[in-house]
Amino acid sequence: MADLERTQRPPRGRLTLLYALFLVVAWLMVATYVTGGDGAEPASYSRFRSDLAAGRVTEVMLEAERITYSVAGDLPVEAGPATSQYQTVRTEDDGLVQRLIDAGVEFEAEEPAPGFLAPLATLMIMLLPLLLVWFLVFRVMGAGRASPMSMGKSRAKEITAETITQSFDDAGGVDAVEDELKEVIDFLKNPDRYQAMGARLPTGILLVGPPGTGKTLLAKATAGEAGVPFFSISGSEFVELFVGVGASRVRDLFEQAKERAPCIVFIDEIDAIGQSRARVGVVQANDEREQTLNQLLYEMDGFEPNSGVVILGATNRPDVLDRALLRAGRFDRQIEVPLPTEAGRRQILGIHSRHVPLDPAVDLDEIAKMTASFSGADLANLVNEAALMAVRRSDRHVHLADFDLAMERIIAGLHRDTPLRGEVRRRVAYHESGHALVSHVLPRTDPVHRVSIIPTSRGALGFTMEVPEEDRYLLSEADLEERLAVMLGGRAAELLVFGESSTGAANDLEHATQLARRMVMEFGMSDALGPVRYTPPAGAGYLGPELTAYWGSPDTGAKIDDEVRRIVDQAQRHALDVLRERRMALDRLAERLQEAEALDGAELGRIVEQAGPGPGQEGFRERVSVP
C-alpha cells in the first residue's frame, strides 16, 4: 500500500515547480493589467493635441483606454535622429481620427481585449494573498504529505501485527522489564482469564529511563509479542503551529485505537506534551500544549475497563510530568528501564554483533566489562564503529583492537591530524601522566585503560581513559576523595614539574568542583554542615541534578563554598603527595608518552613497576595492571 501511494503521489520537486510557475504567471497577469504600456512616458491629452498640431507626431496607437504616440525631434540634432514614446489617457474626442488623417500621421487601433480579462486580473489581485497563504500552509504541513483539511488528523504511524519484526529476543539486558510487560502481553492474548478474576489491565504504562536504554524497542517488542496493531507517535507531533490542532489529533488517535482494539498506542517523549502545568518558579504560557495535555487526560479517563487498548509512554524526564498524568487510572504503572548490567551488556553486544564477522580472539565478555555505564544505543554504536574500523583497514574480520579504537573514538572523539610539538607536547605529557599515575597507584580508583597525548576533535589535547573492573552502585566518601585526586592529578603534575598550572586543567577543575559540591550538598559528606541535603527535593531526572540555591541563609551558602574549597584543596594535596613519591615513574611516563603518543594499561603498569616505589611509599597499595 505504501508503494502504491508513493507511485501515485507527485514528487515534491514537481509540486514546488508547479506552485512557483503558477505564482509567476499570476504575477505577470496582474502586473500587465496594472501597469500596461511598454515603457512609454506619461503625458497629458492637451500635450498630445499640441504635438499633433505642431506636426511632431509620427505614429499613433489607439487603444480602448489610452493613446500611445511617438514624437520625433525631442533630442538635439547632434545626437542624431530620435523618437520618443508618450502615453495619455483617451478621452471623448469625435474629430481625432479626422485630424490624424489631415496631419498625415500613421495610426492604428488595437482590438479591444475580451471583457473577462479585466475582472479576471482583479480577481487574481484579490486571490493572490490567499493562494500564497495556502501554499505556505502546505509547506508547513509537509509539502504534500497532508492537506490543511487533515491538519487535525492523528499522525500516528500504524504498524500491523504482521509487519512488526521486533521481539524480546532483540532487546537484551532488560529481563526485569520484560517480565512486567509480559503480563500486558498475556492480558491482550487471554483477556478472559483476567476478567474472570475481576482484574483490569492498567490503562497506561510509562517506561522511564536514561536515553538509549531501549524504551522504544521494548514498546515495539511488546506489540510484536502480543500480535496486535501498534500505533507510534512522538509527543512533539501533537503540537502544531495552529491552536487546537494538538487536541484534535489526540481525539483522532484514540478513536483509531478504539476501532483497532486490541492494540498498543506508544507515545514517545511524552514529556513534550505532559509537562506539569504548575511548575514552581517557572512562567509558562503555552495554551496549545496545555489543551493537548487536557485532551489526553480526558481521553485516558474515557476508556472503559479492559477495552483492549494499552497506552505506552516513554520519557527520560519523569520528574517534569504533570501529576494528573501519573495518577491511578492513567499512567498508573511506571517501569524503570535502567542502564544494562554487565550480563545485560554481554547480551546486547551479542545481539548487535550477530551479523558482524568477529575475529576468534574477540571476547565479548571482556568488552562487556570495559563498557560500564554504556547504554544499549552506545553498545550498538560501539559495534558499528568497530566494524567501520575494520572496513577502513580492508580487513575481513573485526579485531579487539578495532573495539579499543571505537571506544576511544566514542569517549574521547576523533583524532586530529596536528600533533603537539615542543613545550606544549611536554606539558601535556606530564599532565596526562599525572592523571594516569595517580589513578594507577590509588587502590579505590578504576584501572587505566589508555593514556594519549593525541589531540581530539572535542578540543582535548590528550586524555586518560579509565575502565571500571565491575559495575559499582555505591561509592563511599573515600572512593569519591580518590576520584577527586585523580581528576586533579594532571594539575598537580604541572605544579610539581613546571611550578605553575595551565588552562589545560580547566575541565578537570570543573568536574572536581561539581563532584565536591555534590558531596557537600547531596551526600552529606561534610562535618561542618552535617548530614543535611541542600539540593531541591525533585532533581532533574536522568539528565543530571540541578544544584540550585536551596539553603536557608547566606551563612549556609558561604559554609558550603568553604567546604567545597576544602575538599578540592585536600584532593590536590593528595595528588601532589602521590606524584612526589613517584617522581621517577612520572618522568618516565612523560618521556614514553612523548615518544609513543599513546600507552595502554599494561605498558603503564610495567613502567611504574620498573621505576619502583619512592621513599615512604609503603602506605600505598600497588594496583594490578590491566592484562
Buried (B, 14 or more C-beta within 10 A) or exposed (E): EEEEEEEEEEEEEEBBEEBEEEBEEBEEBBEEBEEEBEEBEEBEEEEBBEBBEEEBBBBBBBBEEBBBBBBBBBEEEEEEEEEBBBBBEBEEEEEBEEEBEEBEBEBEEEEEEEEEEEEBBEEBBEEBEEBEEEBEBBEBBEEBEBEEEEBBBBBBEBBEBEEBEBEBEBBBBBEEBBEBBBBBBBBBEEBEEBBEEEEBBBBBBBBBBBEBBBBBBBBBBBBBBBBBBBBBBBBEBBBBEBEBBBBBBBBBBBEBBBEBBBBBBBBBBBBBBBBBBEEEEEEEEEEBBBBBBBBBBEBBEEBEEBBBBBBBBBBBBBBBBBEBBBEEBBBBBBBBBBBBBBBBBBBBBEBBBEEBEBBEEBEBEEBBBBBBEBBBBBBBBBBBBBBBBBEEEEEEEBBBBBBBBBBBBBBBBEBBEEEBEEEBBBBBBBBBBBBBBBBBBBEBBBBBBBBBBBBBEEEBBBBBBBBBEEBEEEEEEEBBBBBBBBBBBBBBBBBBBBEEBBEBBEEBBEEBBBBBBBBBBBBBBBEEBEEEEBBBEEBBBBEEBEBEEBBEEEEBBEBBEBBBEBBBEBBBEBBBBBBBBBBBBBBBBBBBBBEEBBBBBEBBBEBBEEBEBBEEEEEBEEBEBBE
